[in-house]
Amino acid sequence: MLRHELQPGKLIAGLVLVLAGVLYAGDAGGAWEIPWFVVIPLVTGGLCLAGAVAFLTGRVRRRRQKGRTGADPA
């Protein structure tokens, strides 16, 4: 099974966009009523948070790679 690295920025962005979709689906289905402008700060804030998390994740990974040497201790 192929493994991939975790990308928490993309995870947060996906969760925020799914939340926005669920809010609008509930509004369209009549479960609740939300104003049309609610999604703008939700998506904008979520994407900003996702960008910040992706930036920090990249910095941490670069720092860990920089600290490693070519020799294997095992």
C-alpha positions in Angstrom: 0.0 0.0 0.0 1.4 3.4 -1.0 1.7 5.9 1.8 1.5 9.6 1.5 2.4 12.4 3.7 -0.2 14.1 5.8 -1.1 17.6 4.6 -3.1 19.2 7.4 -3.6 22.5 5.5 -5.5 20.6 2.8 -7.5 18.7 5.4 -8.6 22.0 7.1 -9.5 23.6 3.8 -11.5 20.5 2.8 -13.4 20.4 6.2 -14.2 24.1 6.0 -15.6 23.8 2.4 -17.6 20.7 3.4 -19.0 22.6 6.3 -20.1 25.4 4.0 -21.7 22.9 1.7 -23.6 21.3 4.6 -24.8 24.7 5.8 -26.2 25.6 2.4 -27.6 22.1 1.9 -29.5 22.4 5.2 -30.7 25.8 4.2 -31.9 24.5 0.8 -33.6 21.5 2.4 -35.5 23.7 4.9 -33.7 22.3 8.0 -32.6 25.8 9.0 -32.2 29.3 7.5 -28.9 31.0 7.3 -28.2 34.4 5.7 -26.3 34.3 2.3 -23.3 36.2 3.7 -22.4 33.7 6.4 -20.3 31.6 4.1 -18.0 34.5 3.1 -16.2 34.8 6.5 -16.4 31.1 7.0 -14.6 30.2 3.8 -12.2 33.2 4.0 -11.2 32.4 7.5 -11.0 28.7 6.9 -8.7 29.2 3.8 -6.5 31.6 5.8 -6.2 29.1 8.6 -5.4 26.4 6.1 -2.8 28.5 4.5 -1.2 29.3 7.8 -1.2 25.6 8.8 0.3 24.6 5.5 3.0 27.2 5.8 3.9 26.1 9.3 3.9 22.4 8.2 6.3 23.2 5.4 8.6 25.1 7.7 8.7 22.2 10.2 9.4 19.6 7.5 12.2 21.7 6.0 13.7 22.1 9.4 13.6 18.4 10.1 15.1 17.6 6.7 17.9 20.1 7.4 18.8 18.5 10.7 19.2 15.1 9.2 22.6 13.8 8.0 23.3 11.3 5.3 24.5 8.5 7.7 22.0 6.1 9.0 22.5 5.4 12.8 20.8 1.9 12.6 
